[in-house]
Amino acid sequence: MRAASSVRQLVLHCLLGLSLAGCASFDGNALVASSAPSDLSGPAASAIAGDMVTKLAEQVGPGSGTIILKPDGTPFGQALETSLKSWGYAVATDQKTKGEKTIPLAYVIESYNGQVLARLSTGSIELGRAYSATAAGASPASPLSVMQRG
């Protein structure tokens, strides 16, 4: 019973955080600073990045533009860039692109109650999900939350 209550609390916090994040204006040309904990293991970072990029590709189409990414040098930032490239996206980390469709992308990875909360944001969509992470990997612990901006 206690585990179900914790999961409900986690999902409520995720939804609240995503709804509050939606109140902030997102300038398509300016990115917020991405952040992730540096102590997230490489296998967990790769698993989370792989899952989130799969879900992103379902929403915006695989390889549908150049992703503008400001990585933070953490294992997750590196895993996200690798996963995006494996899905066919061109990734620009220096924010210099010419005449292509660009998709600014920011991420926030946070630890909460023993789980990892992941969020990817673009100018038109925001994805969020909770994961159970270990040193050996990570698996989804909540449904995917999708918020589309008009």
OpenMM code with the backbone's topology and positions (N, CA, C; nanometers):
from openmm import Vec3, app, unit

residues = "MET ARG ALA ALA SER SER VAL ARG GLN LEU VAL LEU HIS CYS LEU LEU GLY LEU SER LEU ALA GLY CYS ALA SER PHE ASP GLY ASN ALA LEU VAL ALA SER SER ALA PRO SER ASP LEU SER GLY PRO ALA ALA SER ALA ILE ALA GLY ASP MET VAL THR LYS LEU ALA GLU GLN VAL GLY PRO GLY SER GLY THR ILE ILE LEU LYS PRO ASP GLY THR PRO PHE GLY GLN ALA LEU GLU THR SER LEU LYS SER TRP GLY TYR ALA VAL ALA THR ASP GLN LYS THR LYS GLY GLU LYS THR ILE PRO LEU ALA TYR VAL ILE GLU SER TYR ASN GLY GLN VAL LEU ALA ARG LEU SER THR GLY SER ILE GLU LEU GLY ARG ALA TYR SER ALA THR ALA ALA GLY ALA SER PRO ALA SER PRO LEU SER VAL MET GLN ARG GLY".split()
positions = [
    Vec3(0.0835, -0.1194, 0.0000),
    Vec3(0.0000, 0.0000, 0.0000),
    Vec3(0.0877, 0.1254, 0.0000),
    Vec3(0.1961, 0.1202, 0.0764),
    Vec3(0.2844, 0.2364, 0.0846),
    Vec3(0.3514, 0.2651, -0.0503),
    Vec3(0.3893, 0.1603, -0.1235),
    Vec3(0.4528, 0.1774, -0.2540),
    Vec3(0.3566, 0.2432, -0.3513),
    Vec3(0.2296, 0.2048, -0.3493),
    Vec3(0.1304, 0.2651, -0.4383),
    Vec3(0.1134, 0.4130, -0.4054),
    Vec3(0.1144, 0.4459, -0.2781),
    Vec3(0.1030, 0.5858, -0.2367),
    Vec3(0.2235, 0.6661, -0.2837),
    Vec3(0.3427, 0.6070, -0.2750),
    Vec3(0.4644, 0.6754, -0.3202),
    Vec3(0.4616, 0.6986, -0.4700),
    Vec3(0.4141, 0.5988, -0.5452),
    Vec3(0.4057, 0.6142, -0.6912),
    Vec3(0.3050, 0.7231, -0.7261),
    Vec3(0.1903, 0.7244, -0.6569),
    Vec3(0.0907, 0.8291, -0.6822),
    Vec3(0.1483, 0.9671, -0.6527),
    Vec3(0.2229, 0.9787, -0.5426),
    Vec3(0.2863, 1.1062, -0.5095),
    Vec3(0.3857, 1.1469, -0.6161),
    Vec3(0.4642, 1.0539, -0.6628),
    Vec3(0.5637, 1.0814, -0.7654),
    Vec3(0.4968, 1.1292, -0.8944),
    Vec3(0.3928, 1.0598, -0.9381),
    Vec3(0.3226, 1.0993, -1.0597),
    Vec3(0.2600, 1.2371, -1.0416),
    Vec3(0.2025, 1.2635, -0.9253),
    Vec3(0.1452, 1.3950, -0.8982),
    Vec3(0.2512, 1.5044, -0.9048),
    Vec3(0.3680, 1.4788, -0.8455),
    Vec3(0.4768, 1.5765, -0.8503),
    Vec3(0.5246, 1.5991, -0.9932),
    Vec3(0.5334, 1.4910, -1.0704),
    Vec3(0.5759, 1.5032, -1.2113),
    Vec3(0.4775, 1.5894, -1.2893),
    Vec3(0.3493, 1.5598, -1.2736),
    Vec3(0.2487, 1.6354, -1.3477),
    Vec3(0.2466, 1.7817, -1.3045),
    Vec3(0.2609, 1.8066, -1.1755),
    Vec3(0.2650, 1.9434, -1.1263),
    Vec3(0.3865, 2.0168, -1.1819),
    Vec3(0.5016, 1.9507, -1.1781),
    Vec3(0.6236, 2.0117, -1.2306),
    Vec3(0.6133, 2.0408, -1.3790),
    Vec3(0.5562, 1.9475, -1.4540),
    Vec3(0.5408, 1.9691, -1.5978),
    Vec3(0.4424, 2.0817, -1.6267),
    Vec3(0.3337, 2.0888, -1.5485),
    Vec3(0.2371, 2.1949, -1.5735),
    Vec3(0.2963, 2.3313, -1.5389),
    Vec3(0.3762, 2.3381, -1.4334),
    Vec3(0.4410, 2.4645, -1.3994),
    Vec3(0.5457, 2.5019, -1.5032),
    Vec3(0.6161, 2.4037, -1.5534),
    Vec3(0.7168, 2.4304, -1.6562),
    Vec3(0.6498, 2.4835, -1.7821),
    Vec3(0.5283, 2.4399, -1.8078),
    Vec3(0.4555, 2.4882, -1.9249),
    Vec3(0.4173, 2.6344, -1.9139),
    Vec3(0.4162, 2.6887, -1.7922),
    Vec3(0.3830, 2.8299, -1.7742),
    Vec3(0.4971, 2.9205, -1.8176),
    Vec3(0.6174, 2.8698, -1.8188),
    Vec3(0.7323, 2.9502, -1.8592),
    Vec3(0.7312, 2.9657, -2.0100),
    Vec3(0.7681, 3.0827, -2.0575),
    Vec3(0.7725, 3.0993, -2.2026),
    Vec3(0.8980, 3.0330, -2.2550),
    Vec3(0.8872, 2.9788, -2.3726),
    Vec3(0.9997, 2.9077, -2.4331),
    Vec3(1.0268, 2.9745, -2.5663),
    Vec3(1.1313, 3.0522, -2.5739),
    Vec3(1.1714, 3.1171, -2.6970),
    Vec3(1.2403, 3.0130, -2.7828),
    Vec3(1.1892, 2.9905, -2.9031),
    Vec3(1.2432, 2.8877, -2.9901),
    Vec3(1.3899, 2.9055, -3.0218),
    Vec3(1.4455, 3.0248, -3.0061),
    Vec3(1.5856, 3.0481, -3.0372),
    Vec3(1.6751, 3.0444, -2.9151),
    Vec3(1.6171, 3.0455, -2.7964),
    Vec3(1.6958, 3.0459, -2.6737),
    Vec3(1.6668, 2.9190, -2.5950),
    Vec3(1.7695, 2.8561, -2.5476),
    Vec3(1.7530, 2.7344, -2.4700),
    Vec3(1.7802, 2.7593, -2.3234),
    Vec3(1.7073, 2.6866, -2.2400),
    Vec3(1.7402, 2.6890, -2.0982),
    Vec3(1.8601, 2.5980, -2.0789),
    Vec3(1.9295, 2.6158, -1.9715),
    Vec3(2.0452, 2.5304, -1.9431),
    Vec3(1.9962, 2.3905, -1.9085),
    Vec3(2.0517, 2.2911, -1.9736),
    Vec3(2.0181, 2.1530, -1.9427),
    Vec3(2.0960, 2.1098, -1.8199),
    Vec3(2.0378, 2.0157, -1.7447),
    Vec3(2.1083, 1.9694, -1.6257),
    Vec3(2.0735, 1.8246, -1.5956),
    Vec3(2.1716, 1.7557, -1.5435),
    Vec3(2.1551, 1.6169, -1.5012),
    Vec3(2.2571, 1.5900, -1.3914),
    Vec3(2.2255, 1.4996, -1.2992),
    Vec3(2.3229, 1.4685, -1.1940),
    Vec3(2.4430, 1.3952, -1.2528),
    Vec3(2.5614, 1.4321, -1.2086),
    Vec3(2.6825, 1.3688, -1.2610),
    Vec3(2.7013, 1.2276, -1.2063),
    Vec3(2.6276, 1.1909, -1.1008),
    Vec3(2.6439, 1.0582, -1.0428),
    Vec3(2.5504, 0.9538, -1.1038),
    Vec3(2.4726, 0.9901, -1.2049),
    Vec3(2.3894, 0.8931, -1.2754),
    Vec3(2.4822, 0.8014, -1.3539),
    Vec3(2.4685, 0.6712, -1.3361),
    Vec3(2.5594, 0.5768, -1.4016),
    Vec3(2.5455, 0.5835, -1.5529),
    Vec3(2.6518, 0.5485, -1.6229),
    Vec3(2.6496, 0.5471, -1.7689),
    Vec3(2.5405, 0.4576, -1.8254),
    Vec3(2.5265, 0.3326, -1.7753),
    Vec3(2.4197, 0.2461, -1.8264),
    Vec3(2.2795, 0.3027, -1.8001),
    Vec3(2.2581, 0.3626, -1.6830),
    Vec3(2.1276, 0.4220, -1.6538),
    Vec3(2.1024, 0.5421, -1.7444),
    Vec3(2.2035, 0.6261, -1.7628),
    Vec3(2.1908, 0.7426, -1.8507),
    Vec3(2.1579, 0.6985, -1.9930),
    Vec3(2.2244, 0.5954, -2.0414),
    Vec3(2.1992, 0.5452, -2.1769),
    Vec3(2.0578, 0.4891, -2.1907),
    Vec3(2.0125, 0.4162, -2.0906),
    Vec3(1.8781, 0.3585, -2.0957),
    Vec3(1.7714, 0.4675, -2.0963),
    Vec3(1.7881, 0.5683, -2.0113),
    Vec3(1.6916, 0.6775, -2.0045),
    Vec3(1.6939, 0.7581, -2.1340),
    Vec3(1.8123, 0.7925, -2.1814),
    Vec3(1.8242, 0.8699, -2.3057),
    Vec3(1.7633, 0.7931, -2.4226),
    Vec3(1.7920, 0.6634, -2.4322),
    Vec3(1.7367, 0.5827, -2.5405),
    Vec3(1.5854, 0.5808, -2.5395),
    Vec3(1.5267, 0.5629, -2.4215),
    Vec3(1.3812, 0.5606, -2.4101),
    Vec3(1.3205, 0.6965, -2.4436),
    Vec3(1.3784, 0.8026, -2.3904),
    Vec3(1.3228, 0.9361, -2.4135),
    Vec3(1.3360, 0.9787, -2.5604),
    Vec3(1.4452, 0.9434, -2.6253),
    Vec3(1.4611, 0.9792, -2.7671),
    Vec3(1.3621, 0.8996, -2.8524),
    Vec3(1.3372, 0.7752, -2.8167),
    Vec3(1.2357, 0.6968, -2.8879),
    Vec3(1.1012, 0.7673, -2.8804),
    Vec3(1.0657, 0.8141, -2.7617),
    Vec3(0.9372, 0.8830, -2.7428),
    Vec3(0.9367, 1.0182, -2.8139),
    Vec3(1.0496, 1.0878, -2.8137),
    Vec3(1.0600, 1.2150, -2.8861),
    Vec3(1.0393, 1.1917, -3.0356),
    Vec3(1.1031, 1.0886, -3.0898),
    Vec3(1.0899, 1.0582, -3.2326),
    Vec3(0.9451, 1.0251, -3.2687),
    Vec3(0.8712, 0.9621, -3.1781),
    Vec3(0.7295, 0.9337, -3.2024),
    Vec3(0.6491, 1.0626, -3.2143),
    Vec3(0.6915, 1.1664, -3.1445),
    Vec3(0.6172, 1.2916, -3.1422),
    Vec3(0.6566, 1.3874, -3.2549),
    Vec3(0.7861, 1.3969, -3.2850),
    Vec3(0.8321, 1.4962, -3.3838),
    Vec3(0.8815, 1.4323, -3.5131),
    Vec3(0.8885, 1.3019, -3.5158),
    Vec3(0.9368, 1.2320, -3.6351),
    Vec3(1.0864, 1.2066, -3.6251),
    Vec3(1.1300, 1.0874, -3.6661),
    Vec3(1.2728, 1.0554, -3.6580),
    Vec3(1.3527, 1.1350, -3.7600),
    Vec3(1.4641, 1.1900, -3.7165),
    Vec3(1.5537, 1.2620, -3.8066),
    Vec3(1.4892, 1.3783, -3.8772),
    Vec3(1.3908, 1.4439, -3.8137),
    Vec3(1.3114, 1.5477, -3.8804),
    Vec3(1.3726, 1.6869, -3.8744),
    Vec3(1.4916, 1.7015, -3.8258),
    Vec3(1.5559, 1.8324, -3.8201),
    Vec3(1.6850, 1.8242, -3.7424),
    Vec3(1.7505, 1.9372, -3.7318),
    Vec3(1.8736, 1.9454, -3.6535),
    Vec3(1.8387, 1.9815, -3.5104),
    Vec3(1.8816, 1.8998, -3.4187),
    Vec3(1.8588, 1.9249, -3.2764),
    Vec3(1.9653, 2.0214, -3.2271),
    Vec3(1.9212, 2.1291, -3.1653),
    Vec3(2.0119, 2.2249, -3.1019),
    Vec3(2.0152, 2.1881, -2.9541),
    Vec3(2.1325, 2.1483, -2.9063),
    Vec3(2.1456, 2.0937, -2.7714),
    Vec3(2.2591, 2.1628, -2.6977),
    Vec3(2.2322, 2.2032, -2.5753),
    Vec3(2.3365, 2.2562, -2.4873),
    Vec3(2.3644, 2.1511, -2.3806),
    Vec3(2.4537, 2.0560, -2.4090),
    Vec3(2.4806, 1.9510, -2.3104),
    Vec3(2.5563, 2.0068, -2.1906),
    Vec3(2.5441, 1.9360, -2.0782),
    Vec3(2.6083, 1.9817, -1.9550),
    Vec3(2.7318, 1.9002, -1.9191),
    Vec3(2.7773, 1.8121, -2.0060),
    Vec3(2.8981, 1.7339, -1.9797),
    Vec3(2.8782, 1.6126, -1.8906),
    Vec3(2.7543, 1.5826, -1.8534),
    Vec3(2.7259, 1.4669, -1.7688),
    Vec3(2.7087, 1.3418, -1.8554),
    Vec3(2.7098, 1.2238, -1.7921),
    Vec3(2.6850, 1.1020, -1.8692),
    Vec3(2.5523, 1.1067, -1.9451),
    Vec3(2.4495, 1.1692, -1.8852),
    Vec3(2.3214, 1.1762, -1.9564),
    Vec3(2.3319, 1.2629, -2.0814),
    Vec3(2.3972, 1.3777, -2.0714),
    Vec3(2.4122, 1.4655, -2.1879),
    Vec3(2.4825, 1.3942, -2.3028),
    Vec3(2.5854, 1.3200, -2.2700),
    Vec3(2.6587, 1.2448, -2.3724),
    Vec3(2.5725, 1.1327, -2.4302),
    Vec3(2.4990, 1.0623, -2.3440),
    Vec3(2.4128, 0.9530, -2.3895),
    Vec3(2.2984, 1.0066, -2.4757),
    Vec3(2.2451, 1.1222, -2.4400),
    Vec3(2.1367, 1.1816, -2.5178),
    Vec3(2.1848, 1.2176, -2.6578),
    Vec3(2.3005, 1.2802, -2.6669),
    Vec3(2.3556, 1.3166, -2.7975),
    Vec3(2.3782, 1.1921, -2.8837),
    Vec3(2.4331, 1.0882, -2.8259),
    Vec3(2.4571, 0.9631, -2.8980),
    Vec3(2.3255, 0.9015, -2.9451),
    Vec3(2.2255, 0.8994, -2.8583),
    Vec3(2.0960, 0.8406, -2.8925),
    Vec3(2.0261, 0.9206, -3.0025),
    Vec3(2.0335, 1.0532, -2.9941),
    Vec3(1.9731, 1.1370, -3.0984),
    Vec3(2.0364, 1.1069, -3.2347),
    Vec3(2.1684, 1.0958, -3.2372),
    Vec3(2.2385, 1.0675, -3.3629),
    Vec3(2.2012, 0.9298, -3.4163),
    Vec3(2.1830, 0.8325, -3.3263),
    Vec3(2.1475, 0.6981, -3.3718),
    Vec3(2.0067, 0.6940, -3.4319),
    Vec3(1.9224, 0.7911, -3.3970),
    Vec3(1.7885, 0.8018, -3.4546),
    Vec3(1.7877, 0.8871, -3.5810),
    Vec3(1.9046, 0.9309, -3.6248),
    Vec3(1.9133, 1.0042, -3.7506),
    Vec3(1.9066, 1.1552, -3.7387),
    Vec3(1.9060, 1.2059, -3.6173),
    Vec3(1.9042, 1.3511, -3.5988),
    Vec3(2.0451, 1.4070, -3.6131),
    Vec3(2.0564, 1.5195, -3.6807),
    Vec3(2.1810, 1.5954, -3.6760),
    Vec3(2.1771, 1.6711, -3.5432),
    Vec3(2.2891, 1.6791, -3.4756),
    Vec3(2.2938, 1.7460, -3.3453),
    Vec3(2.3980, 1.8566, -3.3516),
    Vec3(2.3546, 1.9789, -3.3204),
    Vec3(2.4454, 2.0931, -3.3148),
    Vec3(2.4554, 2.1371, -3.1698),
    Vec3(2.5760, 2.1357, -3.1167),
    Vec3(2.5950, 2.1786, -2.9786),
    Vec3(2.6522, 2.3190, -2.9715),
    Vec3(2.6921, 2.3745, -3.0855),
    Vec3(2.7463, 2.5104, -3.0849),
    Vec3(2.6422, 2.6132, -3.1287),
    Vec3(2.5178, 2.5698, -3.1525),
    Vec3(2.4049, 2.6545, -3.1894),
    Vec3(2.4241, 2.7275, -3.3223),
    Vec3(2.5079, 2.6773, -3.4109),
    Vec3(2.5264, 2.7390, -3.5421),
    Vec3(2.4774, 2.6426, -3.6494),
    Vec3(2.3645, 2.6782, -3.7106),
    Vec3(2.3100, 2.5974, -3.8183),
    Vec3(2.2734, 2.6899, -3.9329),
    Vec3(2.2668, 2.6344, -4.0515),
    Vec3(2.2354, 2.7148, -4.1691),
    Vec3(2.1143, 2.6583, -4.2414),
    Vec3(2.0094, 2.7385, -4.2508),
    Vec3(1.8947, 2.7101, -4.3338),
    Vec3(1.8255, 2.5767, -4.3149),
    Vec3(1.8409, 2.5125, -4.2044),
    Vec3(1.7763, 2.3850, -4.1803),
    Vec3(1.6654, 2.4027, -4.0768),
    Vec3(1.5761, 2.3048, -4.0712),
    Vec3(1.4776, 2.3030, -3.9641),
    Vec3(1.5515, 2.2693, -3.8359),
    Vec3(1.5414, 2.3563, -3.7378),
    Vec3(1.6088, 2.3320, -3.6105),
    Vec3(1.5059, 2.3051, -3.5005),
    Vec3(1.5451, 2.2214, -3.4075),
    Vec3(1.4614, 2.1864, -3.2933),
    Vec3(1.5436, 2.2084, -3.1671),
    Vec3(1.5258, 2.3240, -3.1003),
    Vec3(1.5962, 2.3442, -2.9739),
    Vec3(1.5479, 2.2416, -2.8712),
    Vec3(1.6404, 2.1784, -2.8010),
    Vec3(1.6068, 2.0736, -2.7052),
    Vec3(1.6808, 2.0979, -2.5747),
    Vec3(1.6073, 2.0925, -2.4655),
    Vec3(1.6668, 2.1040, -2.3319),
    Vec3(1.6206, 1.9838, -2.2497),
    Vec3(1.6991, 1.9470, -2.1510),
    Vec3(1.6624, 1.8349, -2.0643),
    Vec3(1.6894, 1.8703, -1.9199),
    Vec3(1.6139, 1.8059, -1.8326),
    Vec3(1.6362, 1.8154, -1.6884),
    Vec3(1.6195, 1.6743, -1.6333),
    Vec3(1.7203, 1.6285, -1.5615),
    Vec3(1.7172, 1.4979, -1.4953),
    Vec3(1.7370, 1.5247, -1.3470),
    Vec3(1.6437, 1.4747, -1.2647),
    Vec3(1.6520, 1.4969, -1.1204),
    Vec3(1.6226, 1.3675, -1.0462),
    Vec3(1.6810, 1.3540, -0.9297),
    Vec3(1.6509, 1.2401, -0.8427),
    Vec3(1.5426, 1.2817, -0.7452),
    Vec3(1.4485, 1.1899, -0.7207),
    Vec3(1.3402, 1.2181, -0.6270),
    Vec3(1.2900, 1.0866, -0.5681),
    Vec3(1.2929, 1.0743, -0.4375),
    Vec3(1.2419, 0.9555, -0.3672),
    Vec3(1.2957, 0.8250, -0.4247),
    Vec3(1.4232, 0.8213, -0.4552),
    Vec3(1.4842, 0.6998, -0.5050),
    Vec3(1.4603, 0.6719, -0.6522),
    Vec3(1.3935, 0.7632, -0.7203),
    Vec3(1.3709, 0.7480, -0.8639),
    Vec3(1.4345, 0.8643, -0.9374),
    Vec3(1.4433, 0.8516, -1.0685),
    Vec3(1.4996, 0.9563, -1.1523),
    Vec3(1.3874, 1.0113, -1.2387),
    Vec3(1.3680, 1.1435, -1.2330),
    Vec3(1.2678, 1.2095, -1.3160),
    Vec3(1.3383, 1.2697, -1.4363),
    Vec3(1.2891, 1.2391, -1.5551),
    Vec3(1.3498, 1.2881, -1.6787),
    Vec3(1.2491, 1.3739, -1.7537),
    Vec3(1.2992, 1.4860, -1.8106),
    Vec3(1.2138, 1.5748, -1.8898),
    Vec3(1.2919, 1.6227, -2.0107),
    Vec3(1.2320, 1.6129, -2.1290),
    Vec3(1.2862, 1.6707, -2.2513),
    Vec3(1.1893, 1.7787, -2.2961),
    Vec3(1.2418, 1.8950, -2.3350),
    Vec3(1.1573, 2.0065, -2.3770),
    Vec3(1.2028, 2.0617, -2.5107),
    Vec3(1.1060, 2.0853, -2.5996),
    Vec3(1.1301, 2.1587, -2.7236),
    Vec3(1.0334, 2.2764, -2.7236),
    Vec3(1.0339, 2.3540, -2.8288),
    Vec3(0.9419, 2.4658, -2.8378),
    Vec3(0.7970, 2.4233, -2.8496),
    Vec3(0.7714, 2.2984, -2.8930),
    Vec3(0.6341, 2.2551, -2.9160),
    Vec3(0.5882, 2.1381, -2.8297),
    Vec3(0.6809, 2.0720, -2.7637),
    Vec3(0.6428, 1.9536, -2.6869),
    Vec3(0.7330, 1.9367, -2.5647),
    Vec3(0.6752, 1.8753, -2.4626),
    Vec3(0.7515, 1.8428, -2.3426),
    Vec3(0.7168, 1.7006, -2.3017),
    Vec3(0.8201, 1.6202, -2.2800),
    Vec3(0.8024, 1.4810, -2.2400),
    Vec3(0.8592, 1.4608, -2.1008),
    Vec3(0.7906, 1.3843, -2.0178),
    Vec3(0.8405, 1.3561, -1.8837),
    Vec3(0.8098, 1.2133, -1.8437),
    Vec3(0.9000, 1.1561, -1.7655),
    Vec3(0.8804, 1.0188, -1.7189),
    Vec3(0.9692, 0.9940, -1.5983),
    Vec3(0.9234, 0.9076, -1.5087),
    Vec3(1.0024, 0.8640, -1.3938),
    Vec3(1.0646, 0.7287, -1.4258),
    Vec3(1.1857, 0.7064, -1.3738),
    Vec3(1.2589, 0.5820, -1.3965),
    Vec3(1.3112, 0.5275, -1.2651),
    Vec3(1.3191, 0.3959, -1.2590),
    Vec3(1.3922, 0.3281, -1.1513),
    Vec3(1.5315, 0.3036, -1.2073),
    Vec3(1.6316, 0.3636, -1.1449),
    Vec3(1.7685, 0.3539, -1.1966),
    Vec3(1.8579, 0.2799, -1.0990),
    Vec3(1.9473, 0.2000, -1.1570),
    Vec3(2.0503, 0.1316, -1.0802),
    Vec3(2.1823, 0.1559, -1.1520),
    Vec3(2.2902, 0.1050, -1.0970),
    Vec3(2.4203, 0.1188, -1.1628),
    Vec3(2.4229, 0.0431, -1.2954),
    Vec3(2.3362, -0.0595, -1.3090),
    Vec3(2.3360, -0.1432, -1.4291),
    Vec3(2.2411, -0.0945, -1.5385),
    Vec3(2.1530, 0.0023, -1.5080),
    Vec3(2.0578, 0.0493, -1.6089),
    Vec3(1.9409, 0.1216, -1.5471),
    Vec3(1.8335, 0.1335, -1.6237),
    Vec3(1.7131, 0.2017, -1.5758),
    Vec3(1.5933, 0.1468, -1.6508),
    Vec3(1.4775, 0.1520, -1.5848),
    Vec3(1.3532, 0.1111, -1.6496),
    Vec3(1.2434, 0.2101, -1.6125),
    Vec3(1.1474, 0.2308, -1.7040),
    Vec3(1.0390, 0.3251, -1.6755),
    Vec3(0.9618, 0.2850, -1.5507),
    Vec3(0.9298, 0.3845, -1.4681),
    Vec3(0.8531, 0.3604, -1.3462),
    Vec3(0.7203, 0.4347, -1.3482),
    Vec3(0.6908, 0.5040, -1.4587),
    Vec3(0.5650, 0.5763, -1.4730),
    Vec3(0.5296, 0.5816, -1.6207),
    Vec3(0.4048, 0.6136, -1.6498),
    Vec3(0.3693, 0.6354, -1.7896),
    Vec3(0.4394, 0.7618, -1.8412),
    Vec3(0.4479, 0.7730, -1.9714),
    Vec3(0.5050, 0.8924, -2.0326),
    Vec3(0.4044, 1.0058, -2.0222),
    Vec3(0.4516, 1.1225, -1.9831),
    Vec3(0.3695, 1.2432, -1.9801),
    Vec3(0.4067, 1.3264, -2.1030),
    Vec3(0.3063, 1.3634, -2.1832),
    Vec3(0.3296, 1.4416, -2.3040),
    Vec3(0.2478, 1.5694, -2.2944),
    Vec3(0.3152, 1.6832, -2.3077),
    Vec3(0.2462, 1.8118, -2.3100),
    Vec3(0.2812, 1.8799, -2.4417),
    Vec3(0.1777, 1.9122, -2.5208),
    Vec3(0.2001, 1.9805, -2.6470),
    Vec3(0.1654, 2.1270, -2.6307),
    Vec3(0.2478, 2.2118, -2.6889),
    Vec3(0.2230, 2.3555, -2.6874),
    Vec3(0.1603, 2.3955, -2.8199),
    Vec3(0.0632, 2.4854, -2.8133),
    Vec3(-0.0087, 2.5299, -2.9333),
    Vec3(0.0760, 2.6052, -3.0215),
] * unit.nanometer
topology = app.Topology()
chain = topology.addChain("A")
for resn in residues:
    res = topology.addResidue(resn, chain)
    for name in ("N", "CA", "C"):
        topology.addAtom(name, app.Element.getBySymbol(name[0]), res)
